[in-house]
């Protein structure tokens, strides 16, 4: 399994329905369409949400910011609480399936729980699958980077 990243961005939440990339973000949000992605949202260097998508990240963010409860989905809870967040984005480059990135997502959330003593505060759901060594290693690499670079742990 090949995981690359992270790409890091700062998002200003304009209102609960839109965001803008802040100038300190280097580059632009990638438009890599079909690659599975894992993303961590943090605030003041503390992870608050872990998610995955196969959509372009712009599309996933747009959906999370525009949801109003249709089908029971109300969008990102954190968009209502924060004015600025950091987005950390990893890509799964090989041809494995969505279950792999979902498994890594759960393992990353578990690693955050172990390291910080609490689940990410805005985590609203998680998909659990039996993990293999490759999933746990990818999750440790992601959480180690995140915790070392952003938390100083």
Residue pairs with C-beta under 8 A, 6 or more apart in sequence:
1 92
1 94
1 96
1 100
1 134
1 135
1 138
2 92
2 93
2 94
3 38
3 90
3 91
3 92
3 93
3 104
3 138
3 141
3 142
4 90
4 91
4 93
5 88
5 89
5 90
5 91
5 142
6 40
6 88
6 89
6 90
6 142
6 145
6 146
7 27
7 30
7 88
7 89
8 25
8 26
8 86
8 87
8 88
8 89
9 21
9 22
9 25
9 27
9 29
9 86
9 87
9 89
10 21
10 22
10 24
10 25
10 84
10 85
10 86
10 87
11 19
11 20
11 21
11 22
11 61
11 84
11 85
11 86
11 87
12 19
12 20
12 21
12 22
12 83
12 84
13 19
13 79
13 82
13 83
13 84
13 85
14 20
16 65
16 79
16 80
17 65
17 66
17 79
18 65
19 61
19 65
19 79
21 28
21 29
22 84
29 56
29 57
29 58
29 61
29 89
30 56
30 57
30 89
30 91
31 56
31 58
32 56
32 91
33 55
33 56
34 54
35 54
35 91
35 92
35 93
36 52
36 53
36 54
36 91
36 92
36 96
36 98
36 100
36 101
37 52
37 53
37 54
37 57
37 60
37 89
37 90
37 91
37 92
37 101
38 50
38 51
38 52
38 89
38 90
38 92
38 101
38 104
38 105
38 108
38 142
39 50
39 51
39 52
39 53
39 57
39 60
39 87
39 88
39 89
39 90
40 47
40 49
40 50
40 87
40 88
40 108
40 142
40 146
41 47
41 48
41 49
41 50
41 51
41 76
41 78
41 85
41 86
41 87
41 88
41 122
42 48
42 85
42 86
42 88
42 146
42 150
43 78
43 82
43 84
43 85
43 86
45 86
45 150
45 151
45 152
46 116
46 151
47 112
47 116
47 120
47 146
47 150
47 151
48 78
48 82
48 85
48 120
48 121
48 122
48 123
49 76
49 78
49 120
49 122
49 123
49 124
50 105
50 108
50 109
50 112
50 120
50 123
50 126
51 60
51 105
52 98
52 101
52 102
52 104
52 105
53 59
53 60
54 98
54 101
55 63
57 87
57 89
61 87
63 75
64 75
64 76
64 79
65 75
65 76
65 79
66 75
67 73
67 74
67 75
67 76
68 74
68 75
76 122
77 122
77 124
78 85
78 122
81 122
86 150
88 146
88 150
90 142
92 100
92 101
92 104
99 129
100 135
102 127
102 129
103 127
103 129
103 130
103 131
103 132
103 135
104 135
104 138
104 139
104 142
105 126
105 127
106 126
106 127
106 128
106 129
106 131
107 131
107 135
107 136
107 138
107 139
107 140
108 139
108 142
108 143
109 119
109 120
109 123
109 126
110 139
111 139
111 140
111 142
111 143
111 147
112 119
112 120
112 143
112 146
112 147
113 119
115 143
115 147
115 151
115 153
116 151
131 139
147 153
